[in-house]
């Protein structure tokens, strides 16, 4: 317990301020909104959008993606973004 005392002192209490705890270590949050979820195997604009989100994530931001077409679930593309750490 002594080994982790300094690290745990900066953490939230269990079950409290969960949203703050999950974003700990990020510079900030970026919200990306587009008409459709990026489908990189279909068009070059999607490749650009997907890579932009990867770059933002690599710069230390928590990236959240929201689609204008949120009623259409595209599991292949949604899961691809979630696998690289983008909230969808």
C-alpha atoms as a printed R data frame, in Angstrom:
   type eleno elety resid chain resno       x      y       z
1  ATOM     1    CA   UNK     A     1   0.000  0.000   0.000
2  ATOM     2    CA   UNK     A     2   2.855  2.394   0.786
3  ATOM     3    CA   UNK     A     3   4.257  1.874  -2.700
4  ATOM     4    CA   UNK     A     4   1.149  3.356  -4.370
5  ATOM     5    CA   UNK     A     5   0.241  5.929  -1.707
6  ATOM     6    CA   UNK     A     6   1.434  8.985  -3.659
7  ATOM     7    CA   UNK     A     7  -0.221  7.816  -6.885
8  ATOM     8    CA   UNK     A     8  -3.528  6.943  -5.237
9  ATOM     9    CA   UNK     A     9  -3.638 10.288  -3.426
10 ATOM    10    CA   UNK     A    10  -4.310 12.008  -6.777
11 ATOM    11    CA   UNK     A    11  -7.156  9.616  -7.682
12 ATOM    12    CA   UNK     A    12 -10.844 10.176  -6.978
13 ATOM    13    CA   UNK     A    13 -12.569  8.195  -4.264
14 ATOM    14    CA   UNK     A    14 -14.122  4.937  -5.507
15 ATOM    15    CA   UNK     A    15 -17.519  5.577  -7.086
16 ATOM    16    CA   UNK     A    16 -17.263  9.369  -6.897
17 ATOM    17    CA   UNK     A    17 -16.607 11.740  -9.800
18 ATOM    18    CA   UNK     A    18 -16.337  8.827 -12.206
19 ATOM    19    CA   UNK     A    19 -16.325 11.100 -15.266
20 ATOM    20    CA   UNK     A    20 -13.302 12.996 -13.930
21 ATOM    21    CA   UNK     A    21 -11.518  9.761 -13.070
22 ATOM    22    CA   UNK     A    22 -11.913  8.251 -16.536
23 ATOM    23    CA   UNK     A    23 -10.468 11.374 -18.175
24 ATOM    24    CA   UNK     A    24  -7.513 11.621 -15.796
25 ATOM    25    CA   UNK     A    25  -4.292 11.968 -17.729
26 ATOM    26    CA   UNK     A    26  -5.819 13.627 -20.787
27 ATOM    27    CA   UNK     A    27  -5.075 17.200 -21.877
28 ATOM    28    CA   UNK     A    28  -8.723 17.826 -22.622
29 ATOM    29    CA   UNK     A    29 -11.636 16.544 -24.646
30 ATOM    30    CA   UNK     A    30 -12.301 16.929 -28.365
31 ATOM    31    CA   UNK     A    31 -15.760 16.373 -29.825
32 ATOM    32    CA   UNK     A    32 -15.799 15.369 -33.491
33 ATOM    33    CA   UNK     A    33 -19.181 15.593 -35.242
34 ATOM    34    CA   UNK     A    34 -19.751 14.344 -38.761
35 ATOM    35    CA   UNK     A    35 -22.725 13.291 -40.835
36 ATOM    36    CA   UNK     A    36 -21.681  9.620 -40.927
37 ATOM    37    CA   UNK     A    37 -19.263  7.502 -38.976
38 ATOM    38    CA   UNK     A    38 -15.952  7.301 -40.850
39 ATOM    39    CA   UNK     A    39 -15.764  4.304 -43.190
40 ATOM    40    CA   UNK     A    40 -12.093  4.329 -44.266
41 ATOM    41    CA   UNK     A    41 -12.504  1.413 -46.665
42 ATOM    42    CA   UNK     A    42 -15.080  3.383 -48.656
43 ATOM    43    CA   UNK     A    43 -13.806  6.936 -49.137
44 ATOM    44    CA   UNK     A    44 -10.742  9.106 -48.646
45 ATOM    45    CA   UNK     A    45 -12.559 11.672 -46.484
46 ATOM    46    CA   UNK     A    46 -13.212  8.930 -43.955
47 ATOM    47    CA   UNK     A    47  -9.518  8.026 -43.963
48 ATOM    48    CA   UNK     A    48  -8.711 11.669 -43.166
49 ATOM    49    CA   UNK     A    49 -11.323 11.871 -40.376
50 ATOM    50    CA   UNK     A    50 -10.180  8.578 -38.839
51 ATOM    51    CA   UNK     A    51  -6.512  9.623 -38.916
52 ATOM    52    CA   UNK     A    52  -7.330 13.069 -37.493
53 ATOM    53    CA   UNK     A    53  -8.956 11.392 -34.489
54 ATOM    54    CA   UNK     A    54  -5.895  9.157 -34.053
55 ATOM    55    CA   UNK     A    55  -3.586 12.196 -34.109
56 ATOM    56    CA   UNK     A    56  -5.719 14.036 -31.548
57 ATOM    57    CA   UNK     A    57  -5.671 10.962 -29.322
58 ATOM    58    CA   UNK     A    58  -1.888 10.687 -29.722
59 ATOM    59    CA   UNK     A    59  -1.562 14.346 -28.668
60 ATOM    60    CA   UNK     A    60  -3.216 13.404 -25.374
61 ATOM    61    CA   UNK     A    61  -6.839 14.376 -25.931
62 ATOM    62    CA   UNK     A    62  -9.868 12.253 -25.125
63 ATOM    63    CA   UNK     A    63 -11.719 12.053 -28.455
64 ATOM    64    CA   UNK     A    64 -15.483 11.631 -28.656
65 ATOM    65    CA   UNK     A    65 -17.200 11.072 -31.999
66 ATOM    66    CA   UNK     A    66 -20.866 11.849 -32.625
67 ATOM    67    CA   UNK     A    67 -22.668 11.154 -35.873
68 ATOM    68    CA   UNK     A    68 -25.523 13.127 -37.353
69 ATOM    69    CA   UNK     A    69 -26.835  9.729 -38.490
70 ATOM    70    CA   UNK     A    70 -26.801  8.264 -34.970
71 ATOM    71    CA   UNK     A    71 -29.838  6.054 -35.553
72 ATOM    72    CA   UNK     A    72 -27.910  3.865 -37.993
73 ATOM    73    CA   UNK     A    73 -25.589  1.510 -36.122
74 ATOM    74    CA   UNK     A    74 -22.567  0.423 -38.141
75 ATOM    75    CA   UNK     A    75 -20.847 -2.098 -35.851
76 ATOM    76    CA   UNK     A    76 -17.743 -2.629 -37.999
77 ATOM    77    CA   UNK     A    77 -16.836  1.058 -38.016
78 ATOM    78    CA   UNK     A    78 -18.052  1.873 -34.506
79 ATOM    79    CA   UNK     A    79 -15.965 -0.909 -32.993
80 ATOM    80    CA   UNK     A    80 -12.917  0.109 -35.041
81 ATOM    81    CA   UNK     A    81 -13.010  3.588 -33.477
82 ATOM    82    CA   UNK     A    82 -13.660  2.216 -29.994
83 ATOM    83    CA   UNK     A    83 -10.690 -0.172 -30.307
84 ATOM    84    CA   UNK     A    84  -8.336  2.789 -30.782
85 ATOM    85    CA   UNK     A    85  -9.790  4.670 -27.789
86 ATOM    86    CA   UNK     A    86 -12.366  6.963 -29.394
87 ATOM    87    CA   UNK     A    87 -15.688  7.240 -27.569
88 ATOM    88    CA   UNK     A    88 -18.545  6.784 -30.037
